[in-house]
Every structure is written in C-alpha cells, then in structure tokens.
Amino acid sequence: MNTIALAAEKSMRKLSDEITKDQLTADFKVVVADAEALLKATANQSGEKIAEVRVRVEESLRVVKARMAEAQEALVAKTKEAAKVADVYVHENPWNAVGVAAAVGLVIGWLLGRR
C-alpha cells in the first residue's frame, strides 16, 4: 500500500509544481482588480476608458479559465495514473489488498457499531 501512497503523493507534488495555488490566487486577484476597475470606470468615465478596462477584464478571464482548464486536465491525468498504479499493485499483491480492505472494513464496522 505504501507504493500507492508514494505514487499518489509524487503525482500530486508534480501537479502542484506545474500550477501552484499561488499562481491561481494571483490570477484571481488580477481578475478581481480588473473587475473593480471596470466598475469604477463605468461609474463616471467616458466610453473609451470603459472599453479599455473591459478588454483587460476579458483577457484576464480568458487566462484564468485556460489555467483552470489546464489544472483540471492535469488533475484528471494524475488521478488516472494513480488509479493505474493502484490497479497494478492490487494485481501483483492480491493478499495484501485483501488484508487492507478487511482492516478498513473492520474499522468502519467498529466505528458504525459505536453509535
């Protein structure tokens, strides 16, 4: 079971290296700042200023959506990879898998029985 956990941890570490939470947070802050600028511009500015800010907001949204799509694709790929590793491990070590499943079932049954 340690092999599965190590592979999953390695996959998640790779994912976090590719697209960090800090990058996504920074992107969202830019979007929020641009949206605030848009609101301020529409309150008392001319049409040219509004159009300029709207273009910035649209571009920021496009970038954030693209990064979120990349993050989702990477997460799905890493999850599939972890599932394959788990499948291989279970096929190579069926009795270990049965033992772990029995232990988990025992713990769940014990927890439910305590109610």
C-alpha positions as CSV (number, residue, x, y, z in Angstrom):
1,M,0.0,0.0,0.0
2,N,3.0,2.3,0.5
3,T,3.8,2.1,-3.2
4,I,0.3,3.5,-4.0
5,A,0.6,6.3,-1.5
6,L,4.1,7.3,-2.7
7,A,2.9,7.3,-6.3
8,A,-0.1,9.4,-5.5
9,E,2.0,11.8,-3.4
10,K,4.6,12.1,-6.2
11,S,1.8,12.8,-8.8
12,M,0.2,15.5,-6.6
13,R,3.6,17.1,-6.0
14,K,4.2,17.2,-9.7
15,L,0.8,18.8,-10.3
16,S,1.5,21.4,-7.6
17,D,4.8,22.2,-9.2
18,E,3.1,22.8,-12.6
19,I,0.3,25.0,-11.5
20,T,0.6,26.3,-8.0
21,K,-2.1,27.7,-5.8
22,D,-0.2,30.9,-5.6
23,Q,-0.4,31.3,-9.4
24,L,-4.1,30.7,-9.4
25,T,-4.6,33.0,-6.4
26,A,-2.6,35.7,-8.2
27,D,-4.7,35.3,-11.3
28,F,-7.9,35.6,-9.4
29,K,-6.7,38.7,-7.7
30,V,-5.9,40.2,-11.1
31,V,-9.4,39.4,-12.3
32,V,-11.0,40.9,-9.2
33,A,-8.8,44.1,-9.5
34,D,-9.8,44.4,-13.2
35,A,-13.5,43.9,-12.3
36,E,-13.2,46.6,-9.7
37,A,-11.5,48.9,-12.2
38,L,-14.4,48.2,-14.6
39,L,-16.9,49.2,-12.0
40,K,-15.1,52.4,-11.2
41,A,-14.7,53.2,-14.9
42,T,-18.4,52.7,-15.6
43,A,-19.4,55.0,-12.7
44,N,-18.0,58.3,-14.1
45,Q,-15.7,57.8,-17.1
46,S,-16.1,58.1,-20.9
47,G,-16.8,55.2,-23.3
48,E,-13.2,54.8,-24.4
49,K,-11.9,54.1,-20.8
50,I,-14.7,51.6,-20.2
51,A,-13.9,49.7,-23.4
52,E,-10.2,49.6,-22.4
53,V,-11.0,48.2,-19.0
54,R,-13.5,45.7,-20.4
55,V,-10.8,44.4,-22.8
56,R,-8.4,43.9,-19.8
57,V,-11.1,42.1,-17.8
58,E,-12.0,39.8,-20.7
59,E,-8.3,38.9,-21.2
60,S,-7.8,38.2,-17.5
61,L,-10.9,35.9,-17.5
62,R,-9.6,34.1,-20.6
63,V,-6.2,33.5,-19.0
64,V,-7.8,32.3,-15.7
65,K,-10.2,30.0,-17.5
66,A,-7.3,28.5,-19.5
67,R,-5.2,27.9,-16.4
68,M,-8.1,26.3,-14.6
69,A,-8.8,24.0,-17.6
70,E,-5.1,23.0,-17.6
71,A,-5.2,22.3,-13.9
72,Q,-8.3,20.2,-14.3
73,E,-6.8,18.2,-17.1
74,A,-3.6,17.7,-15.2
75,L,-5.5,16.5,-12.1
76,V,-7.6,14.1,-14.2
77,A,-4.4,12.7,-15.8
78,K,-2.7,12.3,-12.4
79,T,-5.7,10.7,-10.9
80,K,-5.9,8.2,-13.8
81,E,-2.2,7.5,-13.3
82,A,-2.6,6.8,-9.6
83,A,-5.6,4.5,-10.3
84,K,-3.4,2.5,-12.7
85,V,-0.7,2.2,-10.2
86,A,-3.2,1.0,-7.6
87,D,-4.6,-1.5,-10.1
88,V,-1.2,-2.9,-10.8
89,Y,-0.3,-3.1,-7.1
90,V,-3.5,-5.0,-6.3
91,H,-3.0,-7.4,-9.2
92,E,0.6,-8.0,-8.1
93,N,-0.2,-8.2,-4.3
94,P,-3.8,-9.5,-4.0
95,W,-3.5,-10.8,-0.5
96,N,-2.1,-7.5,0.8
97,A,-5.0,-5.7,-0.9
98,V,-7.5,-8.1,0.7
99,G,-5.8,-7.6,4.1
100,V,-6.0,-3.8,3.8
101,A,-9.6,-4.0,2.6
102,A,-10.5,-6.3,5.6
103,A,-8.8,-3.9,8.0
104,V,-10.6,-0.9,6.6
105,G,-13.9,-2.8,6.8
106,L,-13.2,-3.7,10.4
107,V,-12.5,-0.1,11.4
108,I,-15.6,1.1,9.6
109,G,-17.7,-1.5,11.2
110,W,-16.3,-0.7,14.6
111,L,-17.0,3.0,14.1
112,L,-20.5,2.4,13.0
113,G,-21.1,-0.1,15.9
114,R,-20.2,2.6,18.4
115,R,-23.2,4.7,17.5
